[in-house]
Every structure is written in structure tokens, then in C-alpha cells.
Amino acid sequence: HTKTDLKVKPLSSKQALGGRGEEMACEYLKNKGFAVVERNFRTRHGEIDLIAKKKGEYYFVEVKRRQSDDFGSALEALPFYRLARLKKMVEVYATRYHLLSAPLHLSLLGIDGLEPHCKITFLEDLTGG
């Protein structure tokens, strides 16, 4: 029996905070009647945090979390250029899984504050489609 040492890079505090934010977002969405169908879907354009489904419609959810408002709210943390990349990622997913005829929504879920007193804001459709 040989021992293998695995080199595991420790999570940064930002990564740990983001991971916990995604957990909280999943809980929130499930409580609102959504089914989370995928997490951290990667494409060459980047990553979609969560993909959720409700009543035959798909929601591609970018999760942003801020512990303080020193640098703005969580919702303000989505730069404009990222929206175009997110749209490309949605297109990749929809093409791969044959969902181009389904209603698709690009969404933003912001989590502000420290647990257990977080404020969650969910914008279901950023593009008006």
C-alpha cells in the first residue's frame, strides 16, 4: 500500500465566501420553487454560477456576495462587460442541451451583509427577455 500526497490548494477567503454565497443562493432558489439543475457550468467564455429551472423556464444565475457595502452592494458588483460574456455562456449551454426554444433568463442574485442577517435580492431577468 503506497501513500499518495495530494497537493490541494487552500481556498482563499474570497473563494470560500463565494462558495458559501452559492450555497445560500441554492437554498433561496429552492425555497422559491426553483430546481437547481447545474452549478459552476464552465465554458471557454467563463463560468455560470447556477442554472435553475422553474415552470419550464431556465434561469442562468450570477451570484454576487458582499459582506459590507464599502465597495457598493452585491448587485453593483457585476461589471457591464461581464453581461456580454454571460450571454455567450447562456447560448453555449442552450445550444449544447437543445434549449434554444425554451424561455431563458439571465439572472443576478445578490447577497449583502453577514450571516445570519443577509439581505438577498434576486433579479430574475437582466435582459428583459
For each residue, the residues with C-beta under 8 A, 3 or more apart:
1:
2:
3:
4:
5:
6:
7:
8:
9:
10:
11: 15 16 19
12: 15 16
13: 16 17
14: 17 18
15: 11 12 18 19
16: 11 12 13 19 20
17: 13 14 20 21 65 67
18: 14 15 21 22 63 65
19: 11 15 16 22 23
20: 16 17 23 24 65
21: 17 18 24 25 63 64 65 111
22: 18 19 25 26 39 40 49 50 63
23: 19 20 26 27
24: 20 21 27 28 65 111 115 118 120
25: 21 22 28 29 49 50 61 63 109 111 120
26: 22 23 29 30 36 39 50
27: 23 24 30 31
28: 24 25 31 32 109 120 122
29: 25 26 32 34 36 50 52 59 61 109 122
30: 26 27 33 34 35 36
31: 27 28
32: 28 29 54 122
33: 30 54
34: 29 30 52 53 54 59
35: 30 52 53 54
36: 26 29 30 39 50 51 52
37: 51 52 53 58
38: 41 48 50 51
39: 22 26 36 49 50 51
40: 22 47 48 49
41: 38 47 48 51 89 93
42: 46 47
43: 46 47 48 88 89 92 93
44:
45: 85 88 89 92
46: 42 43 82 85 86 89
47: 40 41 42 43 89
48: 38 40 41 43 51 60 61 62 86 89 90 93
49: 22 25 39 40 61 62 63
50: 22 25 26 29 36 38 39 59 60 61 63 109
51: 36 37 38 39 41 48 58 59 60 61 93
52: 29 34 35 36 37 58 59 61 107
53: 34 35 37 56 57 58 59
54: 32 33 34 35 57 59
55:
56: 53 102 103
57: 53 54 102 103 104 105
58: 37 51 52 53 94 99 102 103 104 105
59: 29 34 50 51 52 53 54 105 107 124
60: 48 50 51 86 89 90 93 104 105 106 107
61: 25 29 48 49 50 51 52 107 108 109
62: 48 49 78 82 86 106 107 108 109
63: 18 21 22 25 49 50 109 111
64: 21 74 75 77 78 108 109 110 111
65: 17 18 20 21 24 74 110 111 112
66: 69 71 72 73 74 77 110 111 112 113
67: 17 113 114
68: 71 113
69: 66 72 73 112
70:
71: 66 68 77
72: 66 69 76 77
73: 66 69 76 77 110 112
74: 64 65 66 77 110 111 112 121
75: 64 78 108 110 121 123
76: 72 73
77: 64 66 71 72 73 74 110
78: 62 64 75 82 83 108
79: 82 83
80: 83 84
81: 84 85
82: 46 62 78 79 85 86
83: 78 79 80 86 87 106 126
84: 80 81 87 88
85: 45 46 81 82 88 89
86: 46 48 60 62 82 83 89 90 106
87: 83 84 90 91 106 127
88: 43 45 84 85 91 92
89: 41 43 45 46 47 48 60 85 86 92 93
90: 48 60 86 87 93 94 104 106
91: 87 88 94 95
92: 43 45 88 89 95 96
93: 41 43 48 51 60 89 90 96 97 99
94: 58 90 91 97 98 99 100 102 104
95: 91 92 98 100
96: 92 93
97: 93 94
98: 94 95
99: 58 93 94 102 104
100: 94 95
101:
102: 56 57 58 94 99
103: 56 57 58
104: 57 58 60 90 94 99 129
105: 57 58 59 60 124 125 126 127 129
106: 60 62 83 86 87 90 125 126 127 129
107: 52 59 60 61 62 122 123 124 125 126
108: 61 62 64 75 78 122 123 126
109: 25 28 29 50 61 62 63 64 120 121 122 123
110: 64 65 66 73 74 75 77 120 121 122 123
111: 21 24 25 63 64 65 66 74 118 119 120
112: 65 66 69 73 74 118 119 121
113: 66 67 68 117 118 119
114: 67 117 118
115: 24 118
116:
117: 113 114
118: 24 111 112 113 114 115
119: 111 112 113
120: 24 25 28 109 110 111
121: 74 75 109 110 112
122: 28 29 32 107 108 109 110
123: 75 107 108 109 110 126
124: 59 105 107
125: 105 106 107 128 129
126: 83 105 106 107 108 123
127: 87 105 106
128: 125
129: 104 105 106 125
